[in-house]
Amino acid sequence: MPDFPDGLEIDHVKPLNGTMAPYAEQLLVCTGQPDWLSRVEEENAGENLVADVKELVGRGGIYSDPYHNTPLTNSSFQPTKPPPYLRDVPTTSAYLLPSFTYVPLIPRSFDAVQALVKGYLLPTKLNPAHDVLSPIHQDRLKRSEGYQAFLPPAQEVEDILVLGWGGGAGWSRATSNTFDATSRSHHWIRRGRGGRGDDDERKSGVD
């Protein structure tokens, strides 16, 4: 393990409680890029999946719910290559965590993004604070799995996902250890748990 930069050692003392907002599902977008803007929704002049989803679930969006937090994050994982019939349509892929679901093809269209949000990201049960809303409004804020049919079938994730990220001082720590973490994770995955051999190597990535 390489040495941490001066003054950026890992804090083993500060309590973790309250350092991260609770959430039910996280959207991890596969960009295929090694880096992006700090405000990921501004990447590519706002033409990206995070911006599209945020427009629907963020403040003022039609599916905005202050009691249902959905982190939207970019990753450097490569998206699935689209089939020939979608070659002329911009598409991307995304992981949903902690449900460990992979949506391989998400076309850049309002209908597709709405299907992703309504079919996968919204809650199945609303916070009791929403009891005062009309049934129609409540139904709009709840997940409807029927929308999943508007996207190519999702896949259950069985691969090992190795994620590394940070922000501010944490980013310096993360980047200084990226190569070491990548090497270690690939070595561990090749060995396999329970004594499996090299032929059982699974995908991994450090973002």
Backbone bond lengths (Angstrom), bond angles and torsions (degrees), N, CA, C in turn:
res aa  C-N    CA-C-N  psi(-1)  N-CA   C-N-CA  omega(-1)  CA-C   N-CA-C  phi
1 M - - - 1.467 - - 1.528 109.51 -
2 P 1.320 119.01 124.06 1.471 120.32 179.66 1.514 111.46 -68.26
3 D 1.340 115.56 160.14 1.460 120.26 178.48 1.521 110.33 -70.52
4 F 1.340 115.84 144.46 1.457 120.64 175.95 1.527 109.70 -75.47
5 P 1.337 117.70 151.93 1.470 119.98 174.56 1.523 110.50 -59.28
6 D 1.320 116.51 150.58 1.463 121.06 -179.70 1.523 110.90 -55.53
7 G 1.320 115.91 132.11 1.458 121.27 177.31 1.513 114.83 79.28
8 L 1.336 118.06 3.66 1.465 120.90 -177.95 1.528 111.90 -119.89
9 E 1.326 115.78 29.77 1.448 119.32 178.60 1.532 110.17 -66.04
10 I 1.317 117.28 153.73 1.460 121.54 178.80 1.522 109.83 -67.75
11 D 1.321 116.58 133.70 1.461 122.61 179.12 1.526 108.73 -83.18
12 H 1.332 116.19 112.92 1.461 121.43 179.12 1.527 112.16 -98.83
13 V 1.326 117.85 4.48 1.465 121.31 -172.56 1.524 112.56 -109.13
14 K 1.329 117.86 -44.77 1.460 121.51 -174.84 1.527 111.11 -62.24
15 P 1.342 118.24 131.84 1.470 120.76 177.85 1.527 111.11 -61.96
16 L 1.327 116.71 142.95 1.459 121.42 -179.61 1.523 112.34 -84.54
17 N 1.324 117.11 -16.21 1.462 120.45 -177.59 1.531 111.16 -59.07
18 G 1.324 116.15 126.12 1.457 120.66 178.18 1.511 114.62 87.93
19 T 1.337 118.07 -1.69 1.465 119.84 -178.63 1.524 112.33 -84.72
20 M 1.320 116.86 -10.59 1.464 120.42 -179.39 1.514 109.41 -141.35
21 A 1.319 116.34 133.06 1.465 120.38 -179.87 1.525 110.19 -68.64
22 P 1.335 117.80 138.76 1.468 119.80 177.79 1.525 110.80 -67.05
23 Y 1.307 116.37 148.97 1.464 120.13 178.57 1.520 109.23 -151.85
24 A 1.332 115.29 157.71 1.456 120.74 -179.63 1.523 111.93 -95.24
25 E 1.320 116.60 -36.74 1.457 121.58 -177.11 1.516 109.69 -149.01
26 Q 1.326 115.73 139.09 1.461 121.41 178.11 1.520 109.39 -114.36
27 L 1.329 115.96 138.06 1.462 121.67 176.06 1.521 108.50 -98.54
28 L 1.323 116.69 119.06 1.461 122.75 -179.44 1.530 107.81 -113.01
29 V 1.321 116.01 102.68 1.462 121.71 -173.17 1.529 110.60 -82.61
30 C 1.320 116.48 134.95 1.466 122.04 178.03 1.528 108.93 -89.35
31 T 1.314 117.15 107.33 1.465 120.85 -177.03 1.520 113.10 -97.92
32 G 1.330 117.50 -25.64 1.456 120.35 -173.86 1.512 113.15 73.52
33 Q 1.338 117.24 7.62 1.468 122.32 -179.12 1.527 110.03 -106.13
34 P 1.334 117.80 147.43 1.462 120.14 178.10 1.523 113.38 -79.71
35 D 1.345 117.15 -16.77 1.463 119.87 -175.77 1.523 108.69 -155.59
36 W 1.342 115.62 162.80 1.459 121.16 179.65 1.520 108.82 -159.41
37 L 1.307 116.54 172.54 1.461 121.54 -179.79 1.523 110.84 -64.80
38 S 1.333 116.56 153.68 1.460 120.20 179.18 1.527 111.33 -62.60
39 R 1.329 116.89 -35.74 1.464 121.34 171.55 1.529 106.43 -94.13
40 V 1.323 115.21 93.11 1.464 119.51 -169.42 1.523 112.44 -62.04
41 E 1.330 117.18 -25.20 1.462 118.93 -179.91 1.529 112.34 -70.35
42 E 1.337 117.19 -12.41 1.463 120.75 178.43 1.527 112.47 -93.84
43 E 1.322 116.88 -2.97 1.459 120.55 179.08 1.531 110.24 -61.37
44 N 1.329 115.52 141.82 1.467 121.71 179.26 1.528 111.37 55.25
45 A 1.330 115.45 42.42 1.473 122.33 178.26 1.525 112.14 57.36
46 G 1.340 115.82 33.58 1.461 119.72 177.57 1.510 114.88 84.81
47 E 1.333 116.56 0.43 1.467 120.21 179.49 1.525 108.78 -92.08
48 N 1.329 116.89 78.97 1.458 121.12 -178.52 1.522 109.65 -156.33
49 L 1.324 116.23 164.28 1.463 121.11 -174.09 1.522 112.33 -66.56
50 V 1.331 117.60 -39.25 1.465 119.81 179.48 1.522 110.66 -58.60
51 A 1.325 116.98 -44.47 1.464 120.63 179.26 1.522 111.17 -62.82
52 D 1.334 116.41 -40.65 1.462 120.26 -179.57 1.528 111.51 -64.57
53 V 1.335 116.06 -45.00 1.466 119.83 -179.41 1.523 110.65 -68.01
54 K 1.337 115.96 -41.46 1.462 119.75 -179.81 1.519 111.37 -61.22
55 E 1.314 117.16 -32.91 1.463 120.68 178.50 1.528 111.40 -63.05
56 L 1.332 116.35 -27.73 1.462 120.67 -179.10 1.524 113.02 -91.43
57 V 1.351 117.30 -40.34 1.466 119.87 -174.58 1.524 113.07 -103.44
58 G 1.333 117.74 -12.63 1.458 120.88 -179.74 1.518 112.23 -75.48
59 R 1.307 115.27 -178.80 1.465 120.63 -178.79 1.527 110.38 -56.14
60 G 1.313 115.63 126.52 1.456 120.80 -179.34 1.512 114.44 87.52
61 G 1.337 118.02 -7.37 1.460 121.49 179.20 1.522 111.58 -75.23
62 I 1.321 116.70 159.05 1.466 119.53 -176.29 1.526 112.10 -68.14
63 Y 1.335 118.02 -19.70 1.461 121.13 178.00 1.533 111.82 -111.21
64 S 1.307 116.72 17.92 1.467 120.58 -179.08 1.520 110.70 -62.84
65 D 1.336 116.10 129.51 1.463 122.25 -179.78 1.526 108.09 -141.88
66 P 1.336 118.14 107.87 1.468 120.10 -177.36 1.524 113.46 -64.97
67 Y 1.326 117.37 -13.42 1.465 120.73 -179.44 1.528 112.19 -98.94
68 H 1.319 116.87 3.17 1.468 120.36 -179.38 1.525 108.30 -131.62
69 N 1.313 116.19 98.54 1.460 121.90 -176.60 1.529 110.37 -87.93
70 T 1.321 116.23 130.37 1.466 121.80 179.45 1.522 109.56 -127.10
71 P 1.334 118.80 95.19 1.465 120.01 177.81 1.531 111.22 -62.78
72 L 1.310 116.25 135.92 1.463 122.68 179.51 1.521 107.91 -115.80
73 T 1.327 117.08 116.34 1.456 121.38 -169.91 1.521 111.07 -132.51
74 N 1.316 116.60 140.59 1.464 121.52 171.95 1.520 110.32 -87.08
75 S 1.319 116.35 152.72 1.457 121.43 173.24 1.521 108.55 -139.04
76 S 1.323 116.46 164.44 1.463 120.38 179.85 1.522 112.20 -91.86
77 F 1.328 118.08 5.49 1.461 119.94 175.58 1.530 110.29 -58.46
78 Q 1.317 116.17 143.85 1.460 120.77 178.04 1.530 110.16 -75.35
79 P 1.339 117.89 133.46 1.463 119.38 175.87 1.525 110.81 -73.77
80 T 1.314 115.76 160.96 1.458 121.11 176.90 1.529 110.58 -66.93
81 K 1.311 116.09 137.06 1.463 120.43 178.15 1.523 109.28 -70.66
82 P 1.327 117.99 127.07 1.464 119.96 -176.90 1.527 111.96 -70.54
83 P 1.332 117.42 152.28 1.468 120.78 176.13 1.525 110.32 -70.30
84 P 1.327 117.53 167.20 1.472 120.57 -176.68 1.523 114.49 -53.70
85 Y 1.328 117.21 -36.42 1.463 118.22 -176.07 1.532 112.70 -72.41
86 L 1.327 117.72 -9.53 1.465 121.14 177.84 1.529 112.00 -114.74
87 R 1.330 117.94 10.21 1.460 120.72 -175.56 1.525 112.30 -62.16
88 D 1.316 117.28 -29.28 1.464 120.30 -177.78 1.527 112.74 -91.25
89 V 1.328 116.46 2.78 1.469 121.11 -179.02 1.528 108.53 -114.00
90 P 1.333 118.98 125.22 1.472 119.76 176.66 1.528 110.21 -60.62
91 T 1.316 116.38 128.81 1.464 121.28 178.66 1.521 109.66 -133.66
92 T 1.305 115.70 163.00 1.459 121.17 172.17 1.516 107.78 -147.40
93 S 1.321 115.92 178.87 1.462 122.28 179.71 1.517 108.47 -128.85
94 A 1.336 116.71 163.64 1.462 119.57 -179.29 1.520 110.79 -156.05
95 Y 1.325 114.37 147.55 1.456 121.93 170.99 1.522 108.73 -99.01
96 L 1.321 116.26 145.62 1.457 122.52 172.98 1.519 107.39 -114.30
97 L 1.319 115.91 121.45 1.464 121.80 -178.36 1.526 109.24 -125.79
98 P 1.326 119.19 141.63 1.464 128.25 11.11 1.528 115.35 -93.73
99 S 1.325 119.17 16.40 1.465 119.65 177.60 1.526 111.69 -74.28
100 F 1.342 117.02 -11.39 1.463 123.16 179.54 1.524 110.81 52.39
101 T 1.327 113.35 57.58 1.458 122.55 176.96 1.522 108.48 -116.62
102 Y 1.318 116.24 138.32 1.463 121.33 178.54 1.517 108.83 -116.23
103 V 1.342 115.47 121.27 1.461 121.23 176.15 1.526 106.37 -100.79
104 P 1.332 118.52 104.58 1.468 120.88 -168.47 1.519 115.49 -73.06
105 L 1.326 117.01 -32.35 1.464 119.08 -175.90 1.521 110.47 -135.52
106 I 1.330 115.55 114.86 1.460 121.73 177.70 1.527 107.33 -123.06
107 P 1.321 118.54 101.25 1.465 120.35 178.71 1.524 111.07 -63.54
108 R 1.332 116.00 149.81 1.459 121.18 177.59 1.521 109.35 -81.92
109 S 1.316 115.94 78.49 1.457 121.98 176.84 1.516 108.03 -144.88
110 F 1.323 116.38 155.77 1.458 119.66 -179.16 1.522 110.73 -60.82
111 D 1.327 117.48 -42.85 1.464 120.73 -177.84 1.526 111.46 -62.03
112 A 1.341 116.95 -40.56 1.460 120.45 -178.99 1.524 111.15 -69.06
113 V 1.324 116.97 -42.79 1.467 120.34 179.14 1.524 110.21 -66.02
114 Q 1.318 117.15 -40.27 1.461 120.51 176.80 1.528 110.66 -62.57
115 A 1.335 117.21 -39.54 1.459 120.77 177.84 1.524 111.15 -63.82
116 L 1.328 117.23 -38.69 1.463 121.21 177.41 1.520 110.68 -63.16
117 V 1.327 116.13 -47.20 1.467 120.68 -178.07 1.521 110.89 -67.09
118 K 1.314 116.28 -51.59 1.461 121.03 -175.45 1.528 112.23 -71.25
119 G 1.320 116.92 -33.29 1.454 120.31 -176.36 1.511 115.42 -87.96
120 Y 1.358 117.55 -21.60 1.461 119.72 -173.90 1.527 115.04 -130.54
121 L 1.324 118.11 -33.51 1.463 119.85 -168.48 1.527 115.11 -96.69
122 L 1.308 117.76 -29.66 1.467 119.54 -178.22 1.527 110.61 -71.47
123 P 1.328 117.81 157.85 1.466 120.74 -178.93 1.526 111.77 -73.74
124 T 1.319 115.94 151.97 1.463 120.41 174.62 1.525 110.98 -82.15
125 K 1.334 115.85 -20.90 1.462 121.39 179.09 1.519 108.54 -137.84
126 L 1.325 116.88 133.14 1.459 121.03 -176.53 1.519 111.89 -85.51
127 N 1.320 114.70 156.70 1.458 121.20 172.92 1.528 109.30 -62.69
128 P 1.340 118.68 142.15 1.470 121.10 179.86 1.526 113.91 -54.59
129 A 1.327 117.73 -22.44 1.465 120.14 178.99 1.526 111.67 -62.41
130 H 1.325 116.76 -19.85 1.464 120.55 -179.46 1.525 112.62 -85.60
131 D 1.321 117.78 1.89 1.469 120.03 -179.32 1.523 112.26 -60.95
132 V 1.323 117.11 -23.20 1.471 120.59 -178.50 1.530 111.59 -78.51
133 L 1.319 117.73 -11.81 1.457 120.90 -178.93 1.525 110.99 -78.01
134 S 1.305 115.61 157.97 1.461 120.49 177.29 1.528 109.55 -68.40
135 P 1.341 118.18 154.82 1.469 120.52 178.52 1.527 112.84 -55.58
136 I 1.322 117.17 -36.52 1.466 120.22 179.67 1.527 110.61 -64.84
137 H 1.344 116.28 -43.39 1.466 120.84 179.42 1.524 110.25 -66.17
138 Q 1.330 117.10 -41.65 1.461 120.36 178.57 1.527 110.89 -62.25
139 D 1.321 116.02 -42.52 1.462 119.84 -179.53 1.528 110.96 -63.09
140 R 1.312 117.20 -35.05 1.460 121.06 -179.96 1.519 111.46 -65.43
141 L 1.327 117.18 -32.14 1.462 121.07 -176.06 1.523 113.21 -88.18
142 K 1.332 117.17 -3.29 1.460 120.29 -178.53 1.527 111.68 -102.26
143 R 1.307 114.55 153.20 1.460 120.63 178.93 1.529 110.63 -65.35
144 S 1.319 114.75 144.36 1.460 121.75 174.78 1.522 107.58 -132.32
145 E 1.321 116.69 103.70 1.461 120.57 -173.28 1.524 112.48 -64.57
146 G 1.329 117.44 -15.24 1.453 119.52 176.24 1.520 112.76 -60.91
147 Y 1.332 116.65 -26.41 1.466 120.76 179.07 1.525 112.18 -68.16
148 Q 1.324 117.26 -19.68 1.462 119.65 179.91 1.526 111.85 -62.19
149 A 1.326 116.21 -24.78 1.465 120.39 -179.00 1.525 112.33 -68.21
150 F 1.332 117.44 -15.78 1.463 120.75 -179.81 1.528 112.14 -83.25
151 L 1.333 117.16 -3.11 1.460 122.21 177.20 1.524 109.25 -120.52
152 P 1.339 118.12 155.51 1.464 119.42 172.18 1.525 109.86 -54.98
153 P 1.337 117.97 148.41 1.464 121.21 -174.99 1.530 112.96 -53.33
154 A 1.315 115.41 136.39 1.464 121.18 175.67 1.527 109.48 -78.67
155 Q 1.314 115.29 162.89 1.461 120.96 -177.52 1.523 109.91 -124.72
156 E 1.317 115.78 143.37 1.462 120.22 173.27 1.528 108.74 -74.59
157 V 1.310 116.58 133.16 1.467 120.96 -177.46 1.522 109.69 -84.55
158 E 1.322 115.97 118.22 1.459 121.42 175.77 1.521 111.50 -112.42
159 D 1.340 116.07 -9.05 1.462 120.31 177.49 1.520 110.43 -71.31
160 I 1.314 115.23 158.33 1.460 121.10 173.51 1.524 108.13 -83.16
161 L 1.317 116.91 123.42 1.463 121.49 178.10 1.519 109.03 -101.54
162 V 1.322 116.26 123.99 1.461 121.62 176.49 1.519 106.93 -112.75
163 L 1.329 116.79 111.57 1.460 121.69 -176.63 1.518 109.89 -113.92
164 G 1.316 115.38 136.08 1.457 120.03 174.59 1.505 109.40 -138.93
165 W 1.309 117.19 123.66 1.462 119.48 179.37 1.518 109.35 -153.63
166 G 1.320 115.91 172.60 1.452 120.06 178.34 1.511 110.14 -168.96
167 G 1.324 115.39 178.71 1.458 120.70 178.25 1.513 109.01 -150.35
168 G 1.309 117.09 143.36 1.459 119.99 -179.04 1.516 110.19 64.58
169 A 1.343 115.95 -129.46 1.463 120.07 179.82 1.515 110.98 -62.59
170 G 1.322 116.77 -34.02 1.454 120.05 179.96 1.512 112.35 -61.82
171 W 1.345 116.36 -30.49 1.460 119.58 -179.54 1.517 111.03 -64.89
172 S 1.318 117.56 -38.74 1.464 120.28 178.11 1.520 110.62 -63.04
173 R 1.333 116.32 -39.60 1.460 119.05 177.39 1.520 110.63 -65.38
174 A 1.347 115.54 -43.27 1.463 119.49 -176.40 1.518 111.33 -64.05
175 T 1.334 117.17 -46.95 1.459 119.90 -176.39 1.520 111.40 -68.85
176 S 1.313 117.96 -30.78 1.460 119.60 -179.54 1.517 111.65 -71.28
177 N 1.332 116.78 -16.27 1.456 120.60 -178.34 1.527 113.14 -114.88
178 T 1.329 117.05 5.64 1.459 119.49 -175.21 1.523 112.13 -60.50
179 F 1.341 116.76 -49.15 1.464 118.93 -176.96 1.516 110.76 -62.45
180 D 1.339 116.75 -43.70 1.448 120.37 -178.93 1.521 110.40 -63.47
181 A 1.343 116.86 -42.78 1.463 120.11 -179.64 1.520 110.93 -64.55
182 T 1.331 116.61 -40.15 1.460 119.95 179.34 1.518 110.75 -62.42
183 S 1.322 116.68 -46.35 1.457 121.02 -179.21 1.520 110.97 -62.11
184 R 1.335 116.21 -45.25 1.456 120.23 -178.56 1.527 111.18 -65.00
185 S 1.338 116.99 -43.06 1.461 119.27 -176.96 1.520 110.87 -65.84
186 H 1.346 117.36 -42.23 1.459 119.47 179.14 1.523 110.61 -64.69
187 H 1.339 117.77 -38.81 1.459 121.39 179.11 1.520 110.17 -64.09
188 W 1.351 116.30 -43.85 1.461 120.58 -178.85 1.520 110.96 -66.83
189 I 1.343 116.51 -40.73 1.462 120.36 -178.60 1.524 110.57 -67.67
190 R 1.339 117.30 -38.86 1.463 119.92 179.23 1.520 110.75 -63.92
191 R 1.335 116.78 -40.11 1.457 119.98 178.69 1.514 110.38 -66.91
192 G 1.334 115.14 -38.07 1.463 119.79 177.77 1.512 111.53 81.15
193 R 1.311 114.93 152.85 1.454 119.97 175.05 1.522 108.81 -80.81
194 G 1.321 116.04 143.75 1.456 120.19 177.91 1.521 112.64 73.39
195 G 1.346 116.61 22.23 1.449 120.10 173.81 1.509 115.02 81.43
196 R 1.329 119.00 19.23 1.458 121.16 178.08 1.527 110.43 -69.42
197 G 1.286 116.70 153.19 1.456 120.90 -174.60 1.507 113.81 -91.44
198 D 1.358 114.63 -171.67 1.457 120.90 -176.60 1.520 112.71 -65.19
199 D 1.346 117.36 -23.47 1.452 119.12 -177.83 1.513 112.37 -74.29
200 D 1.340 116.68 -1.92 1.464 120.08 -179.61 1.519 111.40 -106.62
201 E 1.337 116.60 21.72 1.462 119.85 -178.98 1.518 110.77 -62.30
202 R 1.323 115.87 137.41 1.455 121.62 178.81 1.513 109.30 -118.99
203 K 1.325 115.77 167.05 1.456 120.91 -178.13 1.518 110.86 -68.37
204 S 1.303 115.43 149.05 1.456 120.13 172.65 1.513 108.25 -151.00
205 G 1.311 115.93 164.05 1.451 119.68 176.96 1.500 110.07 -160.50
206 V 1.294 116.95 149.02 1.452 121.96 175.06 1.504 106.85 -120.50
207 D 1.318 116.87 116.40 1.461 121.47 -173.63 1.508 110.52 -105.78
